[in-house]
Amino acid sequence: MLATVTSLKQTPLHALHLARGAKMVPFAGYDMPVQYAAGVLREHLHTRAAAGLFDVSHMGQIALRPKSGRVEDAALALERLVPQDIVAVAPGRQRYAQFTNDDGGILDDLMVANFGDHLFLVVNAACKEADEAHLRAHLSDSCIIDSLADRALIALQGPKAESALARIGADVHAMRFMDAGPRRVDGFDCFVSRSGYTGEDGFEISVPAPNAEALATRLMQNPDVLPIGLGARDSLRLEAGLCLHGHDIDTATTPVEAALEWSVQKSRRSGGARAGGFPGAAKILAELDGGASRRRVGLRAEGRAPVREGAVLFADAASAEPIGNVTSGGFGPSLNAPVAMGYVPTSLSAVGTAVFAEVRGQRLPMKVAATPFVPNTYKR
């Protein structure tokens, strides 16, 4: 059953979205802007050319505080739930991670930052209650799990994001991709990371909820900054080849199948200093050593018609046996062409391999393509 408008939660920027003429839609239990008056195409291209402001306050923010007072103990505790090396995340840095289940599937993907005396986690909106319960069930012996529901989260993305923040006095010039920590922004006590979900240089800014509208309004006084809805957020992340949980990755997808093995450091792999010890380790370590039977790949259609999520993939134009499916697909405004991602057998995952997608009863030719489709511009 679809949630009614009255049952939907609202972010601290909800009134601002309405004032800016946003078209609102239900998303992960929230009433969220899918686009503004500019429209998805212009919002997408503006983010690539200047700076886009995204309300991502629906996502979960959690502090993991070690009872011992040693952040290394929080990192070791979190390593019981993720296949990443969290101990090696230096103060002022963050790392991409996944919560895995006993079958090696991905419960959620998240960002983990080291704030010196505790860890700061950002998790997906649809999973945040389950993630918090998961942390409480497994780490309460050694950590205090603190839900930061009183904070909003704003993403500022694009080549002019740094200058837009500098214009309001934020000292972010020295930050590099995946730096993270407390910063004063326009007089507010924020947590700032140099990261995002667009493939562009940019920042994610955690701000106390009562200050969120003032900060967003101040940023949007700059003509370089436009508000951006969920529609362009999705097309931007797709062009960047980034996974969307519940679509490209889920509880039945392993990190290796999802082509995320780059995120599993040597210390957690077979022969590493702290190999295994996370849910699904036997399967994930075996796949890291020997490969998985299927793999997430980029896909480019030969024609102009977008191939959407759910389209079935075949090895040739006549075969009756499906080989996989598209998990994300749409039009890539930066490329002026359709792009997609999906799963194929590993034997058919090499760039340039021809496959066919079934769309409205027709087989459309596609080729496996390298991702990202648009080169990223992270400041390293």
C-alpha positions as CSV (number, residue, x, y, z in Angstrom):
1,M,0.0,0.0,0.0
2,L,1.4,3.4,-0.9
3,A,2.0,5.8,2.0
4,T,-0.4,8.6,2.2
5,V,1.0,12.2,2.2
6,T,0.0,12.6,5.9
7,S,1.9,9.5,6.9
8,L,5.1,10.6,5.2
9,K,8.0,12.0,7.2
10,Q,9.4,15.4,6.4
11,T,13.0,16.6,6.4
12,P,14.0,19.9,8.0
13,L,14.1,21.4,4.5
14,H,10.5,20.4,3.5
15,A,9.1,23.9,3.7
16,L,12.0,25.2,1.6
17,H,11.3,22.6,-1.1
18,L,7.7,23.7,-1.3
19,A,8.7,27.3,-1.4
20,R,11.0,26.6,-4.3
21,G,8.3,24.9,-6.3
22,A,9.5,21.3,-6.0
23,K,7.4,18.4,-7.2
24,M,7.2,16.1,-4.2
25,V,7.1,12.3,-4.2
26,P,7.2,9.5,-1.6
27,F,10.7,8.1,-1.1
28,A,11.9,5.8,1.7
29,G,9.0,6.9,3.9
30,Y,9.7,10.7,3.3
31,D,8.0,13.4,1.2
32,M,11.0,14.3,-1.0
33,P,11.6,16.6,-4.0
34,V,12.0,14.7,-7.3
35,Q,12.6,17.9,-9.3
36,Y,12.2,21.6,-9.2
37,A,11.0,24.1,-11.9
38,A,14.3,23.7,-13.8
39,G,13.5,20.1,-14.5
40,V,15.7,16.9,-14.2
41,L,17.7,17.5,-17.4
42,R,18.8,21.1,-16.4
43,E,19.4,20.1,-12.8
44,H,21.6,17.2,-13.9
45,L,23.7,19.4,-16.3
46,H,23.9,22.3,-13.8
47,T,25.4,20.0,-11.2
48,R,28.1,18.8,-13.7
49,A,28.8,22.4,-14.7
50,A,28.4,24.4,-11.5
51,A,27.0,23.2,-8.1
52,G,23.9,21.4,-7.1
53,L,22.4,21.3,-3.6
54,F,20.7,18.1,-2.5
55,D,18.6,17.4,0.6
56,V,19.7,14.0,1.8
57,S,18.4,14.5,5.4
58,H,16.3,11.3,5.0
59,M,19.5,9.3,5.3
60,G,20.6,7.9,8.7
61,Q,23.4,9.5,10.8
62,I,24.8,7.4,13.6
63,A,27.6,8.0,16.1
64,L,29.5,4.8,17.3
65,R,31.1,5.8,20.6
66,P,33.5,3.3,22.2
67,K,32.8,2.6,25.9
68,S,36.6,2.3,26.4
69,G,37.2,5.8,25.0
70,R,39.5,4.4,22.3
71,V,38.3,4.8,18.8
72,E,40.3,1.8,17.7
73,D,37.9,-0.3,19.9
74,A,34.9,1.0,18.0
75,A,36.7,0.3,14.7
76,L,37.5,-3.3,15.7
77,A,33.9,-3.7,16.9
78,L,32.5,-2.5,13.5
79,E,34.8,-4.8,11.7
80,R,32.7,-7.7,13.1
81,L,29.9,-6.5,10.8
82,V,31.7,-5.2,7.6
83,P,34.5,-6.7,5.4
84,Q,36.4,-3.4,5.4
85,D,39.5,-2.3,7.3
86,I,38.0,0.3,9.7
87,V,41.1,0.3,12.1
88,A,43.1,1.9,9.3
89,V,40.7,4.8,8.7
90,A,42.8,7.7,10.1
91,P,41.2,10.5,12.1
92,G,39.7,13.0,9.7
93,R,39.1,10.3,7.0
94,Q,36.2,8.2,5.9
95,R,35.7,4.9,4.0
96,Y,33.0,3.2,2.0
97,A,31.7,-0.1,3.6
98,Q,29.0,-2.6,3.5
99,F,27.0,-4.4,6.2
100,T,26.9,-8.1,5.1
101,N,24.7,-11.0,6.1
102,D,25.6,-14.6,6.8
103,D,25.2,-15.5,3.1
104,G,27.6,-12.7,2.0
105,G,24.7,-10.5,0.8
106,I,24.7,-6.7,1.3
107,L,22.3,-5.5,4.1
108,D,23.2,-1.9,3.3
109,D,26.2,0.2,2.1
110,L,27.4,3.0,4.2
111,M,30.1,5.6,4.9
112,V,32.3,5.4,8.0
113,A,34.3,8.4,9.2
114,N,36.8,8.6,12.1
115,F,36.1,11.7,14.1
116,G,39.0,11.1,16.5
117,D,37.1,9.8,19.6
118,H,34.2,8.1,17.8
119,L,33.1,6.9,14.4
120,F,30.4,8.7,12.4
121,L,28.2,6.5,10.1
122,V,25.9,7.6,7.2
123,V,23.5,4.9,6.1
124,N,20.7,4.6,3.6
125,A,17.2,6.0,4.5
126,A,15.3,2.8,3.8
127,C,17.6,0.7,6.0
128,K,18.4,3.1,8.8
129,E,16.1,1.6,11.4
130,A,17.3,-1.9,10.6
131,D,20.9,-0.8,10.6
132,E,20.6,0.9,14.0
133,A,19.0,-2.3,15.4
134,H,21.8,-4.4,13.8
135,L,24.4,-2.2,15.5
136,R,22.6,-2.4,18.8
137,A,22.2,-6.1,18.6
138,H,25.9,-6.8,17.9
139,L,28.0,-3.9,19.2
140,S,26.2,-2.7,22.4
141,D,28.8,-4.6,24.5
142,S,31.6,-2.3,23.5
143,C,29.9,0.8,21.9
144,I,27.2,3.4,22.5
145,I,25.1,3.6,19.4
146,D,23.8,7.2,19.1
147,S,21.2,8.0,16.5
148,L,21.8,11.6,15.4
149,A,18.2,12.1,14.3
150,D,18.4,15.8,15.3
151,R,20.7,16.6,12.3
152,A,20.0,17.3,8.7
153,L,22.3,16.3,5.8
154,I,22.9,18.5,2.7
155,A,25.1,17.5,-0.3
156,L,26.7,20.2,-2.3
157,Q,28.1,18.7,-5.5
158,G,29.8,20.0,-8.6
159,P,33.0,21.9,-9.8
160,K,31.9,25.1,-8.0
161,A,31.0,23.4,-4.7
162,E,34.2,24.4,-3.1
163,S,34.0,28.0,-4.1
164,A,30.3,28.2,-2.9
165,L,31.3,27.0,0.5
166,A,34.4,29.3,0.7
167,R,32.0,32.2,-0.1
168,I,30.2,31.7,3.2
169,G,33.4,31.3,5.1
170,A,33.9,27.5,5.2
171,D,37.5,26.4,5.4
172,V,37.4,23.4,3.0
173,H,40.1,24.2,0.4
174,A,42.7,21.9,2.0
175,M,40.2,18.9,2.2
176,R,40.8,16.0,-0.2
177,F,38.4,13.3,-1.4
178,M,37.1,11.3,1.6
179,D,38.4,13.8,4.2
180,A,35.8,14.2,6.9
181,G,35.3,15.9,10.2
182,P,33.8,18.8,12.2
183,R,33.9,22.1,10.5
184,R,32.3,25.5,11.1
185,V,30.1,26.4,8.1
186,D,28.4,29.9,8.1
187,G,28.7,29.9,11.9
188,F,27.1,26.5,12.4
189,D,28.8,23.5,13.9
190,C,28.7,21.0,11.1
191,F,30.3,17.7,10.1
192,V,31.7,18.0,6.6
193,S,33.0,15.3,4.2
194,R,34.5,15.8,0.8
195,S,32.5,13.1,-0.9
196,G,29.1,12.5,-2.6
197,Y,27.0,10.4,-4.9
198,T,27.4,12.2,-8.3
199,G,30.9,11.5,-9.4
200,E,31.7,15.2,-9.1
201,D,33.9,16.9,-6.5
202,G,31.7,18.0,-3.7
203,F,30.8,17.8,0.0
204,E,28.2,16.3,2.4
205,I,27.4,18.6,5.3
206,S,25.7,17.4,8.4
207,V,24.1,20.3,10.2
208,P,21.9,20.7,13.3
209,A,18.3,20.4,12.0
210,P,17.2,23.9,13.3
211,N,20.0,25.5,11.2
212,A,19.5,23.5,8.0
213,E,17.1,25.8,6.2
214,A,19.2,28.9,7.0
215,L,22.4,27.1,5.6
216,A,20.6,25.8,2.5
217,T,19.1,29.3,1.8
218,R,22.5,31.0,2.3
219,L,24.1,28.6,-0.2
220,M,21.4,29.1,-2.7
221,Q,21.8,32.8,-2.7
222,N,24.8,32.0,-4.9
223,P,23.7,31.9,-8.5
224,D,26.1,28.9,-9.1
225,V,24.0,26.8,-6.7
226,L,20.7,25.3,-7.7
227,P,18.5,22.9,-5.7
228,I,18.5,19.4,-7.2
229,G,15.9,16.7,-6.8
230,L,15.9,12.9,-6.6
231,G,15.5,12.6,-10.4
232,A,18.8,14.2,-11.3
233,R,20.5,12.6,-8.2
234,D,19.6,9.2,-9.8
235,S,20.8,10.0,-13.3
236,L,24.1,11.6,-11.9
237,R,24.9,8.5,-9.8
238,L,24.1,6.2,-12.7
239,E,26.5,8.0,-15.0
240,A,29.1,7.7,-12.2
241,G,28.5,4.0,-12.1
242,L,27.5,4.1,-8.4
243,C,25.3,1.4,-6.8
244,L,21.8,2.1,-5.4
245,H,20.9,-0.2,-2.6
246,G,17.8,-2.2,-3.2
247,H,18.4,-2.1,-6.9
248,D,22.1,-2.7,-8.0
249,I,23.0,-4.3,-4.6
250,D,20.8,-6.1,-2.1
251,T,20.7,-8.9,0.5
252,A,21.2,-11.5,-2.3
253,T,24.2,-9.7,-3.9
254,T,27.8,-10.1,-2.6
255,P,30.4,-7.3,-2.8
256,V,32.4,-9.4,-5.3
257,E,29.4,-9.9,-7.6
258,A,28.7,-6.2,-7.3
259,A,32.2,-5.4,-8.5
260,L,32.9,-3.8,-5.1
261,E,35.9,-5.9,-4.2
262,W,38.1,-2.8,-4.4
263,S,36.4,-1.8,-1.1
264,V,37.8,-4.8,0.8
265,Q,41.3,-4.1,2.0
266,K,44.1,-6.7,2.1
267,S,44.0,-6.9,5.9
268,R,40.5,-8.4,5.8
269,R,41.2,-10.9,2.9
270,S,42.6,-14.4,3.1
271,G,46.1,-14.2,4.7
272,G,45.5,-10.6,6.0
273,A,46.2,-9.5,9.5
274,R,42.4,-9.6,10.4
275,A,41.1,-11.8,7.7
276,G,37.4,-12.7,7.9
277,G,35.5,-12.3,11.1
278,F,32.5,-10.6,9.4
279,P,29.1,-12.1,8.4
280,G,29.4,-14.1,5.2
281,A,33.2,-14.2,5.3
282,A,33.5,-17.7,4.0
283,K,31.6,-16.9,0.8
284,I,33.1,-13.4,0.3
285,L,36.7,-14.5,0.8
286,A,36.2,-17.5,-1.5
287,E,34.9,-15.2,-4.2
288,L,37.7,-12.7,-3.6
289,D,40.2,-15.5,-4.3
290,G,38.4,-17.4,-7.1
291,G,35.8,-14.9,-8.5
292,A,32.0,-15.0,-8.5
293,S,29.8,-16.6,-11.1
294,R,28.1,-13.2,-12.1
295,R,29.2,-9.6,-12.1
296,R,27.7,-6.1,-12.1
297,V,28.7,-4.3,-15.4
298,G,28.0,-1.1,-17.2
299,L,25.8,-1.4,-20.3
300,R,25.5,0.9,-23.3
301,A,22.6,0.5,-25.7
302,E,23.3,0.9,-29.4
303,G,20.1,2.9,-30.0
304,R,18.5,5.9,-28.3
305,A,15.9,4.0,-26.3
306,P,16.7,3.8,-22.5
307,V,16.7,0.3,-21.1
308,R,15.1,0.4,-17.7
309,E,15.5,-1.5,-14.4
310,G,14.1,-5.0,-14.7
311,A,14.8,-5.6,-18.4
312,V,16.0,-9.2,-19.0
313,L,19.3,-9.8,-20.7
314,F,20.2,-12.5,-23.2
315,A,23.4,-13.6,-24.8
316,D,22.0,-13.3,-28.3
317,A,19.0,-12.2,-30.3
318,A,17.3,-15.6,-30.4
319,S,18.2,-17.4,-27.1
320,A,15.3,-18.3,-24.8
321,E,17.5,-18.5,-21.7
322,P,18.0,-15.3,-19.8
323,I,21.6,-14.5,-18.6
324,G,20.8,-11.6,-16.3
325,N,18.9,-8.4,-15.8
326,V,19.3,-4.7,-15.8
327,T,19.3,-3.2,-12.3
328,S,19.5,0.5,-13.1
329,G,18.9,2.2,-16.4
330,G,17.9,5.5,-18.0
331,F,19.1,8.4,-20.1
332,G,22.5,9.9,-19.4
333,P,22.1,13.7,-20.0
334,S,25.9,14.3,-19.9
335,L,26.4,11.7,-22.6
336,N,23.2,12.4,-24.5
337,A,22.7,8.6,-24.6
338,P,21.1,5.8,-22.6
339,V,23.2,4.1,-19.9
340,A,22.5,1.1,-17.7
341,M,24.0,-1.3,-15.2
342,G,23.1,-4.9,-14.6
343,Y,24.3,-8.4,-13.9
344,V,25.7,-10.9,-16.4
345,P,27.7,-14.1,-16.1
346,T,31.4,-13.3,-15.3
347,S,32.3,-15.1,-18.6
348,L,30.4,-12.3,-20.5
349,S,31.5,-9.4,-18.3
350,A,34.5,-8.2,-20.4
351,V,34.1,-4.6,-21.8
352,G,32.8,-4.8,-25.4
353,T,30.9,-8.0,-25.0
354,A,27.6,-8.0,-26.9
355,V,24.4,-8.8,-25.0
356,F,20.7,-8.2,-25.7
357,A,18.0,-6.6,-23.6
358,E,14.3,-7.4,-24.0
359,V,12.3,-4.2,-24.2
360,R,8.6,-4.4,-25.1
361,G,9.0,-7.8,-26.8
362,Q,12.1,-6.7,-28.8
363,R,15.7,-7.6,-28.3
364,L,17.8,-4.5,-28.2
365,P,21.6,-4.8,-28.7
366,M,23.8,-3.6,-25.9
367,K,27.5,-3.8,-25.1
368,V,29.3,-4.2,-21.8
369,A,30.9,-0.9,-21.0
370,A,33.4,0.4,-18.5
371,T,32.2,2.5,-15.5
372,P,32.1,5.3,-14.6
373,F,30.4,6.4,-17.8
374,V,31.4,9.9,-17.1
375,P,34.9,10.4,-15.6
376,N,34.8,11.4,-11.9
377,T,36.3,14.7,-10.8
378,Y,37.2,14.0,-7.2
379,K,39.9,16.2,-5.6
380,R,42.5,13.7,-4.5
